[in-house]
């Protein structure tokens, strides 16, 4: 009797469409893409990546309010990611405190109709093009994917489980309360009802968690305190939860947030333009994965370097040349090829798998492996 495959939920941190994709963003996206595609032969994998859910964060709603207040009837469809990103840097530098009333019309439109501001829609459209060229699975960048719980429902579930502290009736905020696990209180909703990123994640993942054997949370290392809380809460729903923190990619030795700028010349669009349209699509797809996963690794010690990216592209061309005459594997053999890179969990470790392609005298890589996971 064939065993039922494990069900895995892959839930990477979602990049808000208010700035260009940077090397740090691309690293996380490629890591998630390889994990999803490599784990699929071993398990039933769901890749959950919903922009709809996280449009409700203040950094997004506040940016939309800023654009409408300062830019008037701008034709965002003609702007580049960089131009929209420069507006985002201006918004964050402005530092004007927002009230719930300022962003309420946008929040209500997102909840009722799945509204996306034209600037956000333009960025998502451009990202879809990057995904296609890099061979990344599109998890629904431009799709309406609302979370399974309303904000009030999520709060009520947390409170009922002893994991929430709702003080709005006395003018206070809502806290995620995992103190029984030795973790600090964390505010997730302001007194006037505005949710943060963690509250949005709970709306999305709480109703999904009971349906999965394993949940993989892939995120920026700087968010580790929040993801420790998220792991604890989701574990109470019966799933095994694994956290996979990734370091950012420094630019010229510095790690900064995209809201501060400094990404000019280092965006994904700039990277793709540097490669050129003549680059073989398979060489590009394998090469960027070799660089952002195997070369940079899970840490954040190495700055982004165009020369090392080009070396990875050269290595990809060599690997592809050696693989073209290798026989295709059947699904069982392909699954066994992934097994050594699982560690003690169901999902495949992208770093271990991708690094296995490299070495002083690596064997010709399996063509089926490359096609399934990297191309």
C-alpha positions, 0 to 999 in steps of 0.5 A: 500500500502506497504511503500518503505523501506528507503535506507541506506548507511553504510560507515565505515572507512576502515582499511588499510591492512598494520598491524594486526587488533588491539582491536580498529580496531575490535571494529569498525568492530563489531560496523559496523557489528551489525549496518548493520545486525540490520538495514537490517530488517528496511531498504535497507542497503548497506555496502560499504567497499572498500580496492581498493579505499583506496589503493591509500593513500600514507601510503599504496603505500609508504609501498609497495614501502618500502617493494620492496626497502628493502625486495626484493623477500620476500615470504609474503604468509608465513608471519603472520600479526604481521610480516608484521605489524613489517615491517610497523612500520619500514617503518613509523619509517624510515620517508623517504620523498617520491615523486610522482615518487616513488609511481606512478607505484603502483598508476597506477597499482591500478587504471588500474588493481586493483593491490594489493601488496603481503603483502597486499593480505596476510593480507587481506587473514588472515583478511578474516579468522578472519571475518569468525570465528567472524561471521562478514559479509565480505564486499569484503575484497579481491574483486576489488571494484573501486570508482565511480569517478576518482580523476580528476572527483571528483575534477572537481565535487567539484570545480563546486559545489563551494566546491573545490579549485584547485591550481595545475595550479600554483603549489599548492594543491587541497583543500576541501572548506567548508568555507561557512559552517564555516569549514576550508580549508582542503588539499586533494591532494598534488601539485604533485597529491597525494590524501589523505584519504579524497580525496579517500572517496570523490571519493567513496561516492560522486557518491553514495550519491544521491541514498540514504536517509541516509548515516552513517559514522562510524569512529575513533573519531580522524578523526572527523574534516575530517568527519565533512567536509565529512558530509557537502559535502555529505549533499549537495547531498540530503542525510541525513548524520549521523556521528558515532565517536568511541573512540579507545581501550587503551592498558595498559592505552595508546592510540597509532596508530598501526604504532607505534607498542605496539599491540604485544599480543593484536592483533585479532589473539592473542585474538582468540588464547587466546579463543582457538579453543574449544570455541563454535562459537556462544559463541565467536561471541556473547561474543566479541560483548557484550564486544567490543560494550556493555562493552567498549561502544562508548568512550575510557575510558577502556583499553582492558582486557582479563579477562573482555572479558572472562566474556563477553564470560561467559555471552554470554553462559548464554544468549544463554542457555536461548534463545535456547527454545524461539520461532522464530519471524516473520520478522515484529516482529523482525523489531519491536524489533529493533525500540526502538534502532533507536533513530530519524534515520533509522539505529539501534544504536549498543550500545543501542541494544547490551546493551539491552541484559544485565541487572540484570534480562534480559528476555530470548533473542529472538533467531531470534534477536541473529541469525540475528544480533549477530551470 
